[in-house]
């Protein structure tokens, strides 16, 4: 048996050593019940959580930490005994600071000491719970363990580095705490590609806008951003027209980005075609700006024209430092909107004396958005409404050109009336619930209704009778004059 004096001196030196957690972001905690060499078993509780915006959850002194509100992650961890380490031997405690932990190209753990690989005996993988991100190992005491993330959390960048933990682990020195902790807690963190990213989609008329926000979380110690990319595959019925990129810091202040220097955005504005993939790629100067502003947010706005029926449902793909979001895990549009092709106005004429209406060309219409509960359109467009169709003109068939409009209600106003026809009074409601939505607007020909025009002069048979009667009267007058003159001459 070793003498007590030597053992006490050795343990005193070990409490200050940083060799118990090597190359790791692990945090350790828990109460102590015994001292090294007493044997038995202990537990290791792994807490797998997303990297917080503040950087860390708390001190890595071995205590269990309040992580309320942190996002739990599902990952698999494996604990491997370092076979050559026996913590009942004080000299082996001294060796811990010289052990280096890594993963090979296949994700397998390696422990080296002075360039020599140490033998490992790995146990069964434990999976962290989706509810709180924890997994618990039961481990033999007086051993050193390499613990690594054997099944990476979804979208993690990068996987948590392997770390070394001992059972028991030195206590945290708080009042009432024993010297040794047989139940440490560890907190290996990950930053997630696309973690917290959001996407909104909106259609007004046939104009679709997507807004993508990508948080730039703090990385682990010594890590920098080497790759940040956003890919957004548009559907075939969407034609890219333009895009903008901005970056705000953690306080919401704008950080200037220069296109072509800090980032590239393809395709170029106005160069799109149906079904383009829009790609935002940060270049080296832009990545330095992201590193300098952890907690900031990249904003990408994409504008497109809708050329057919479809939906604003869409998912962007985020790539950070070589890790790309899997399908179904990137930011998606919440509450997508449907839109439909073929919306139009049918213009007809009600002509004087005609038995049926006929198509009327040359009428023009504006179309405005209307609230969902609208049942009647006001006489004039609502100032708060948005014009989505401007001066659409009816053709020889009476139809205006087909438009793509989002599902919903609209108010139609006639702004150009063909000559000789009465204008439409006020607005008319157009409801779009599917393809080829339409509303029929009828113009009545002037003169079709009583009172449209002044009364014309009266002509025809009655006029002839009046003329004949007038002529007879003139003959009678002429006869009387002649008779009177003859009588006068006779008297003379």
Buried (B, 14 or more C-beta within 10 A) or exposed (E): EEEEEEBEEBBEEBEEEEBBBBEBBBBBBBBBBBBBBEEEEBBBBBBBBBBBEEBBBBEBBBBBBEBEEBBBBBBBBBBBBBEBBBBBBBEBBBBBEEBBBBBEEEEEBBBEBEEEEBEBEBEEBBBBEEEEBBBEBEBEBBBBBBBBBBBBBBBBBBBBBBBBBBBBBBBBEEEEBEBBBBBBBBBBBBBBBBBBBBBBBBBBBBBBBBBBBBBBBBBBEEEEBEBBBBBBBBBEBBBBBBBBBEBBBBEEEEBEBEEEEBBBBBBEEEEBEBEBEBBBBBBEEBBBBBBEBBBBBBBBBBBBBBBBBBBBBBBBBBBBBEBBBEEEBBBBBEEBBBBBBBBBBBBBBBBEEEEEBEBBBBBBBBBBBBEEEBEEBBEEBBEEBBBBBEEBBBBEEBBBEBBBBBBBBBBBBBEBBBEEBBBBEBBBBBBBEEEEBBBEBBBBBEBBEEEEEEEEEEEEEEEEEEEEEEEEEEEEEEEEEEEEEEEEEEEE
